[in-house]
Protein backbone atom coordinates (compact mmCIF):
# COMPACT_ATOMS: atom_id res chain seq x y z
CA UNK A 1 0.00 0.00 0.00
CA UNK A 2 1.13 3.57 -0.66
CA UNK A 3 1.85 6.15 1.98
CA UNK A 4 -1.37 8.01 1.13
CA UNK A 5 -3.44 4.87 1.57
CA UNK A 6 -1.98 4.36 5.05
CA UNK A 7 -2.56 7.93 6.24
CA UNK A 8 -5.84 9.43 7.40
CA UNK A 9 -7.55 11.81 4.89
CA UNK A 10 -6.65 14.91 6.94
CA UNK A 11 -2.98 13.95 7.04
CA UNK A 12 -2.77 13.72 3.26
CA UNK A 13 -3.04 17.52 3.07
CA UNK A 14 0.20 17.99 4.98
CA UNK A 15 2.99 19.35 2.80
CA UNK A 16 5.48 16.77 4.07
CA UNK A 17 3.16 13.95 3.01
CA UNK A 18 2.43 15.55 -0.38
CA UNK A 19 6.14 15.83 -1.20
CA UNK A 20 6.59 12.09 -0.68
CA UNK A 21 3.86 11.46 -3.28
CA UNK A 22 5.67 13.21 -6.13
CA UNK A 23 6.63 10.79 -8.90
CA UNK A 24 10.40 11.27 -8.96
CA UNK A 25 10.81 9.03 -12.01
CA UNK A 26 8.73 11.46 -14.05
CA UNK A 27 10.61 14.42 -12.60
CA UNK A 28 14.00 12.91 -13.49
CA UNK A 29 12.92 12.11 -17.05
CA UNK A 30 11.70 15.68 -17.59
CA UNK A 31 15.03 16.99 -16.28
CA UNK A 32 16.95 14.59 -18.52
CA UNK A 33 15.08 15.73 -21.65
CA UNK A 34 15.56 19.41 -20.80
CA UNK A 35 19.23 18.77 -20.04
CA UNK A 36 19.71 17.10 -23.41
CA UNK A 37 17.98 20.08 -25.00
CA UNK A 38 20.44 22.47 -23.32
CA UNK A 39 23.38 20.33 -24.46
CA UNK A 40 22.15 20.41 -28.06
CA UNK A 41 21.49 24.16 -27.95
CA UNK A 42 25.07 24.58 -26.69
CA UNK A 43 26.31 22.42 -29.57
CA UNK A 44 24.37 24.08 -32.40
CA UNK A 45 25.58 27.48 -31.12
CA UNK A 46 29.10 26.17 -31.91
CA UNK A 47 30.07 25.54 -28.31
CA UNK A 48 28.54 28.64 -26.73
CA UNK A 49 26.04 29.09 -23.90
CA UNK A 50 24.69 32.12 -25.74
CA UNK A 51 22.24 32.83 -27.17
CA UNK A 52 20.15 29.73 -26.38
CA UNK A 53 21.53 27.15 -23.94
CA UNK A 54 21.89 29.32 -20.83
CA UNK A 55 18.43 30.85 -21.25
CA UNK A 56 16.99 27.35 -21.82
CA UNK A 57 18.35 26.13 -18.47
CA UNK A 58 17.15 29.23 -16.62
CA UNK A 59 13.67 28.90 -18.11
CA UNK A 60 13.51 25.23 -17.23
CA UNK A 61 14.58 25.95 -13.64
CA UNK A 62 11.79 28.51 -13.26
CA UNK A 63 9.23 26.24 -14.97
CA UNK A 64 10.30 23.29 -12.81
CA UNK A 65 9.65 25.37 -9.68
CA UNK A 66 6.22 26.33 -11.07
CA UNK A 67 5.44 22.66 -11.76
CA UNK A 68 6.39 21.60 -8.22
CA UNK A 69 4.27 24.37 -6.69
CA UNK A 70 1.28 23.40 -8.85
CA UNK A 71 1.69 19.74 -7.91
CA UNK A 72 0.90 20.69 -4.32
CA UNK A 73 -2.38 22.37 -5.33
CA UNK A 74 -5.44 20.29 -4.48
CA UNK A 75 -7.22 18.74 -7.45
CA UNK A 76 -10.42 20.47 -6.30
CA UNK A 77 -8.85 23.83 -7.24
CA UNK A 78 -8.06 22.62 -10.75
CA UNK A 79 -11.64 21.31 -11.00
CA UNK A 80 -13.26 24.61 -9.99
CA UNK A 81 -10.94 26.67 -12.20
CA UNK A 82 -11.61 24.59 -15.33
CA UNK A 83 -14.46 26.62 -16.86
CA UNK A 84 -13.12 30.07 -15.83
CA UNK A 85 -9.75 29.16 -17.38
CA UNK A 86 -11.41 27.98 -20.60
CA UNK A 87 -13.66 31.01 -21.09
CA UNK A 88 -10.87 33.38 -20.05
CA UNK A 89 -8.54 31.84 -22.64
CA UNK A 90 -11.30 31.99 -25.26
CA UNK A 91 -11.80 35.71 -24.59
CA UNK A 92 -8.04 36.27 -24.94
CA UNK A 93 -8.06 34.45 -28.28
CA UNK A 94 -10.95 36.61 -29.47
CA UNK A 95 -9.21 39.77 -28.19
CA UNK A 96 -6.36 39.15 -30.64
CA UNK A 97 -8.72 40.23 -33.42
CA UNK A 98 -9.19 43.68 -31.80
CA UNK A 99 -7.04 46.30 -33.58
CA UNK A 100 -4.21 47.47 -31.36
CA UNK A 101 -4.27 44.41 -29.11
CA UNK A 102 -3.15 41.71 -31.52
CA UNK A 103 0.58 41.62 -32.26
CA UNK A 104 1.64 40.43 -35.72
CA UNK A 105 4.96 38.75 -36.45
CA UNK A 106 6.08 36.58 -39.36
CA UNK A 107 2.75 37.08 -41.08
CA UNK A 108 0.63 35.78 -38.18
CA UNK A 109 -1.29 37.51 -35.41
CA UNK A 110 -0.81 35.03 -32.56
CA UNK A 111 0.16 37.26 -29.65
CA UNK A 112 -1.73 39.64 -27.39
CA UNK A 113 0.17 42.85 -26.71
CA UNK A 114 -0.38 43.89 -23.07
CA UNK A 115 2.16 46.71 -23.18
CA UNK A 116 4.64 45.34 -20.64
CA UNK A 117 4.66 41.89 -22.23
CA UNK A 118 3.12 39.73 -24.93
CA UNK A 119 1.27 36.45 -24.36
CA UNK A 120 0.19 33.72 -26.76
CA UNK A 121 -3.37 32.75 -25.77
CA UNK A 122 -3.29 29.56 -27.86
CA UNK A 123 -0.73 28.13 -25.42
CA UNK A 124 -2.99 28.89 -22.45
CA UNK A 125 -5.88 27.29 -24.28
CA UNK A 126 -4.01 23.98 -24.61
CA UNK A 127 -4.26 23.53 -20.83
CA UNK A 128 -7.65 25.24 -20.43
CA UNK A 129 -9.30 23.01 -23.04
CA UNK A 130 -8.05 19.87 -21.31
CA UNK A 131 -9.41 21.10 -17.96
CA UNK A 132 -12.79 22.14 -19.38
CA UNK A 133 -13.36 18.88 -21.27
CA UNK A 134 -12.30 16.82 -18.25
CA UNK A 135 -14.77 18.70 -16.06
CA UNK A 136 -17.62 18.32 -18.55
CA UNK A 137 -17.09 14.58 -18.85
CA UNK A 138 -16.71 14.28 -15.08
CA UNK A 139 -20.34 15.34 -14.76
CA UNK A 140 -21.62 13.41 -17.77
CA UNK A 141 -23.12 9.92 -17.67
CA UNK A 142 -21.56 7.02 -19.56
CA UNK A 143 -24.37 7.19 -22.13
CA UNK A 144 -23.88 10.94 -22.63
CA UNK A 145 -20.16 10.39 -23.18
CA UNK A 146 -20.72 7.53 -25.61
CA UNK A 147 -23.58 8.56 -27.91
CA UNK A 148 -25.86 11.48 -27.03
CA UNK A 149 -26.94 14.84 -28.44
CA UNK A 150 -25.17 16.55 -25.52
CA UNK A 151 -21.86 15.70 -27.19
CA UNK A 152 -22.42 18.89 -29.14
CA UNK A 153 -21.14 20.74 -26.04
CA UNK A 154 -17.61 19.26 -26.01
CA UNK A 155 -17.58 19.47 -29.82
CA UNK A 156 -18.25 23.22 -29.62
CA UNK A 157 -15.71 23.59 -26.82
CA UNK A 158 -13.10 22.14 -29.19
CA UNK A 159 -14.34 23.84 -32.35
CA UNK A 160 -14.39 27.43 -31.04
CA UNK A 161 -10.68 27.70 -30.11
CA UNK A 162 -9.71 25.58 -33.14
CA UNK A 163 -11.38 28.09 -35.48
CA UNK A 164 -9.89 31.13 -33.71
CA UNK A 165 -6.36 29.71 -33.67
CA UNK A 166 -6.54 28.49 -37.28
CA UNK A 167 -7.61 32.01 -38.31
CA UNK A 168 -4.47 33.63 -36.79
CA UNK A 169 -3.13 31.57 -38.72
CA UNK A 170 -1.44 28.93 -36.53
CA UNK A 171 -2.21 25.57 -38.08
CA UNK A 172 0.16 23.66 -35.78
CA UNK A 173 -1.50 24.84 -32.56
CA UNK A 174 -4.96 24.42 -34.09
CA UNK A 175 -4.17 20.80 -34.97
CA UNK A 176 -2.87 20.18 -31.44
CA UNK A 177 -6.08 21.57 -29.93
CA UNK A 178 -8.30 19.54 -32.25
CA UNK A 179 -6.38 16.28 -31.84
CA UNK A 180 -6.10 16.68 -28.05
CA UNK A 181 -9.85 17.29 -27.81
CA UNK A 182 -10.53 14.24 -29.98
CA UNK A 183 -8.23 12.13 -27.78
CA UNK A 184 -10.14 13.16 -24.62
CA UNK A 185 -13.49 12.36 -26.24
CA UNK A 186 -12.13 8.96 -27.25
CA UNK A 187 -10.77 8.29 -23.75
CA UNK A 188 -14.12 9.29 -22.25
CA UNK A 189 -15.83 6.47 -24.15
CA UNK A 190 -17.01 7.97 -27.46
CA UNK A 191 -19.02 5.51 -29.59
CA UNK A 192 -17.16 3.87 -32.47
CA UNK A 193 -20.06 4.84 -34.75
CA UNK A 194 -19.29 8.52 -34.20
CA UNK A 195 -15.55 7.90 -34.53
CA UNK A 196 -15.98 6.17 -37.92
CA UNK A 197 -18.36 8.84 -39.25
CA UNK A 198 -16.15 11.68 -38.00
CA UNK A 199 -13.04 10.02 -39.42
CA UNK A 200 -14.71 9.68 -42.80
CA UNK A 201 -15.84 13.30 -42.74
CA UNK A 202 -12.33 14.50 -41.88
CA UNK A 203 -10.80 12.37 -44.64
CA UNK A 204 -13.32 13.68 -47.17
CA UNK A 205 -12.72 17.28 -46.11
CA UNK A 206 -8.90 17.25 -46.24
CA UNK A 207 -8.54 18.16 -49.92
CA UNK A 208 -11.24 20.91 -49.94
CA UNK A 209 -9.66 22.31 -46.77
CA UNK A 210 -6.26 22.43 -48.44
CA UNK A 211 -7.63 24.00 -51.62
CA UNK A 212 -10.10 26.56 -50.29
CA UNK A 213 -9.38 27.23 -46.60
CA UNK A 214 -5.60 27.15 -46.17
CA UNK A 215 -3.49 30.24 -46.75
CA UNK A 216 -1.19 30.15 -49.76
CA UNK A 217 1.97 29.56 -47.70
CA UNK A 218 0.29 26.70 -45.82
CA UNK A 219 -0.78 25.11 -49.09
CA UNK A 220 2.79 25.43 -50.36
CA UNK A 221 4.03 23.57 -47.28
CA UNK A 222 1.67 20.68 -47.97
CA UNK A 223 2.69 20.48 -51.63
CA UNK A 224 6.35 20.72 -50.62
CA UNK A 225 5.85 17.85 -48.17
CA UNK A 226 4.47 15.71 -50.99
CA UNK A 227 7.39 16.53 -53.30
CA UNK A 228 10.26 18.42 -51.59
CA UNK A 229 12.69 17.59 -54.42
CA UNK A 230 10.69 19.82 -56.78
CA UNK A 231 12.19 22.94 -55.14
CA UNK A 232 15.26 21.85 -53.14
CA UNK A 233 16.67 25.37 -52.78
CA UNK A 234 13.34 27.03 -52.02
CA UNK A 235 10.25 25.65 -50.29
CA UNK A 236 11.74 22.17 -50.01
CA UNK A 237 15.01 23.35 -48.44
CA UNK A 238 14.04 22.75 -44.80
CA UNK A 239 12.84 19.18 -45.28
CA UNK A 240 15.75 18.28 -47.59
CA UNK A 241 18.39 19.57 -45.15
CA UNK A 242 16.66 17.86 -42.23
CA UNK A 243 16.70 14.52 -44.07
CA UNK A 244 20.38 15.00 -44.95
CA UNK A 245 21.23 15.75 -41.31
CA UNK A 246 19.33 12.75 -39.96
CA UNK A 247 20.63 10.37 -42.62
CA UNK A 248 24.25 11.46 -42.27
CA UNK A 249 24.25 10.56 -38.56
CA UNK A 250 24.08 6.87 -39.34
CA UNK A 251 24.01 4.44 -36.43
CA UNK A 252 26.18 6.24 -33.85
CA UNK A 253 26.35 9.78 -35.22
CA UNK A 254 29.22 12.10 -36.10
CA UNK A 255 29.94 13.00 -32.49
CA UNK A 256 28.91 15.76 -30.12
CA UNK A 257 29.53 19.17 -31.66
CA UNK A 258 30.61 17.65 -34.98
CA UNK A 259 27.38 17.84 -36.96
CA UNK A 260 28.23 19.59 -40.22
CA UNK A 261 24.64 20.43 -41.21
CA UNK A 262 23.91 22.16 -37.90
CA UNK A 263 27.38 23.58 -37.16
CA UNK A 264 27.71 25.11 -40.64
CA UNK A 265 24.11 26.37 -40.43
CA UNK A 266 22.79 24.42 -43.41
CA UNK A 267 20.04 23.07 -41.16
CA UNK A 268 17.38 25.79 -40.73
CA UNK A 269 15.76 26.47 -37.34
CA UNK A 270 18.28 24.08 -35.79
CA UNK A 271 17.55 25.50 -32.32
CA UNK A 272 13.76 25.24 -32.52
CA UNK A 273 11.67 23.10 -34.90
CA UNK A 274 14.57 20.99 -36.24
CA UNK A 275 16.62 20.36 -33.11
CA UNK A 276 15.80 16.66 -33.24
CA UNK A 277 17.48 16.47 -36.65
CA UNK A 278 20.62 17.86 -35.00
CA UNK A 279 20.39 15.14 -32.33
CA UNK A 280 20.19 12.48 -35.04
CA UNK A 281 23.17 13.93 -36.88
CA UNK A 282 25.45 14.09 -33.84
CA UNK A 283 24.28 10.96 -31.96
CA UNK A 284 22.87 8.86 -34.79
CA UNK A 285 20.04 6.35 -34.61
CA UNK A 286 21.09 5.13 -31.17
CA UNK A 287 21.04 8.62 -29.65
CA UNK A 288 17.77 9.70 -31.25
CA UNK A 289 16.12 6.39 -30.30
CA UNK A 290 17.32 6.90 -26.73
CA UNK A 291 15.69 10.34 -26.68
CA UNK A 292 12.43 8.88 -27.94
CA UNK A 293 12.58 6.28 -25.17
CA UNK A 294 12.79 9.12 -22.63
CA UNK A 295 9.70 10.68 -24.16
CA UNK A 296 7.96 7.30 -24.14
CA UNK A 297 8.83 6.89 -20.46
CA UNK A 298 7.20 10.25 -19.66
CA UNK A 299 4.07 9.25 -21.58
CA UNK A 300 3.75 5.80 -19.96
CA UNK A 301 4.31 7.12 -16.43
CA UNK A 302 1.74 9.88 -17.00
CA UNK A 303 -0.82 7.38 -18.27
CA UNK A 304 -0.16 5.24 -15.19
CA UNK A 305 -0.80 8.28 -12.99
CA UNK A 306 -4.09 8.87 -14.85
CA UNK A 307 -5.19 5.30 -14.11
CA UNK A 308 -4.54 5.76 -10.37
CA UNK A 309 -6.84 8.77 -9.95
CA UNK A 310 -10.07 8.16 -8.03
CA UNK A 311 -11.84 10.95 -9.95
CA UNK A 312 -12.92 10.88 -13.58
CA UNK A 313 -11.76 14.50 -13.85
CA UNK A 314 -8.24 13.58 -12.72
CA UNK A 315 -8.06 10.65 -15.13
CA UNK A 316 -9.20 12.63 -18.17
CA UNK A 317 -7.22 15.78 -17.35
CA UNK A 318 -4.00 13.78 -16.98
CA UNK A 319 -4.76 11.79 -20.14
CA UNK A 320 -5.37 15.06 -22.00
CA UNK A 321 -2.06 16.59 -20.89
CA UNK A 322 -0.31 13.35 -21.87
CA UNK A 323 -2.01 13.37 -25.28
CA UNK A 324 -0.86 16.96 -25.91
CA UNK A 325 2.71 16.08 -24.96
CA UNK A 326 2.67 12.94 -27.13
CA UNK A 327 1.29 14.91 -30.09
CA UNK A 328 4.10 17.46 -29.77
CA UNK A 329 6.63 14.63 -30.04
CA UNK A 330 4.85 12.75 -32.83
CA UNK A 331 4.18 15.79 -35.02
CA UNK A 332 7.67 17.24 -34.61
CA UNK A 333 9.31 13.85 -35.19
CA UNK A 334 7.24 13.24 -38.32
CA UNK A 335 7.95 16.79 -39.51
CA UNK A 336 11.75 16.57 -39.29
CA UNK A 337 11.72 13.13 -40.97
CA UNK A 338 9.64 14.43 -43.87
CA UNK A 339 6.60 12.36 -42.92
CA UNK A 340 4.40 15.42 -42.25
CA UNK A 341 4.28 19.02 -43.48
CA UNK A 342 6.27 21.67 -41.60
CA UNK A 343 3.71 23.22 -39.23
CA UNK A 344 5.94 24.87 -36.63
CA UNK A 345 5.45 22.42 -33.76
CA UNK A 346 8.58 22.27 -31.53
CA UNK A 347 10.05 19.27 -29.73
CA UNK A 348 8.89 19.77 -26.12
CA UNK A 349 11.55 20.65 -23.52
CA UNK A 350 14.29 20.42 -26.15
CA UNK A 351 13.53 23.23 -28.58
CA UNK A 352 14.40 26.78 -27.60
CA UNK A 353 11.38 28.80 -26.49
CA UNK A 354 9.82 29.72 -23.17
CA UNK A 355 6.09 29.77 -23.92
CA UNK A 356 5.79 26.14 -24.97
CA UNK A 357 8.04 25.03 -22.10
CA UNK A 358 5.86 26.88 -19.57
CA UNK A 359 2.70 25.33 -21.04
CA UNK A 360 4.19 21.84 -20.94
CA UNK A 361 5.40 22.21 -17.34
CA UNK A 362 2.07 23.64 -16.17
CA UNK A 363 0.50 20.56 -17.73
CA UNK A 364 2.85 18.29 -15.82
CA UNK A 365 2.06 20.29 -12.69
CA UNK A 366 -1.52 19.07 -13.24
CA UNK A 367 -0.26 15.52 -13.80
CA UNK A 368 1.74 15.64 -10.57
CA UNK A 369 -1.23 17.16 -8.73
CA UNK A 370 -3.33 14.21 -9.89
CA UNK A 371 -0.64 11.85 -8.54
CA UNK A 372 -0.36 13.64 -5.20
CA UNK A 373 -4.14 14.06 -4.75
CA UNK A 374 -5.28 10.85 -6.41
CA UNK A 375 -7.59 9.96 -3.50
CA UNK A 376 -9.53 13.25 -3.71
CA UNK A 377 -13.22 12.80 -4.47
CA UNK A 378 -14.81 15.51 -6.62
CA UNK A 379 -18.51 16.45 -6.74
CA UNK A 380 -20.62 15.17 -9.59
CA UNK A 381 -22.38 17.78 -11.68
CA UNK A 382 -24.49 17.99 -14.80
CA UNK A 383 -21.74 19.08 -17.14
CA UNK A 384 -21.50 22.60 -18.53
CA UNK A 385 -25.11 23.52 -17.89
Secondary structure by P-SEA (a helix, b strand, c coil): ccccccccccccccaaaaaaacaaaaaaaaaaaaaaaaaaaaaaacccccccaaaaaaaaaaaaaaaaaaaaccaaaaaaaaaaaaaaaaaaaaacccccccccccccccccccccccccaaaaaaaaaaaaaaaaaaacccccccccccaaaaaaaaaaaaaaaaaaccaaaaaaaaaaaaaaaaaacccaaaaaaaaaaaaaaaaaaacccccaaaaaaaaaaacccccccccaaaaaaaaaaaaaccccccccccccccccccccccccccaaaaaaaaccaaaaaaaaaaaaaaaaaaaaaaaacccaaaaaaaaaaaaaaaaaaaaaaaaaacccccccccccccccccaaaaaaaaaaaaaaaaaaaccbbbbbccccc
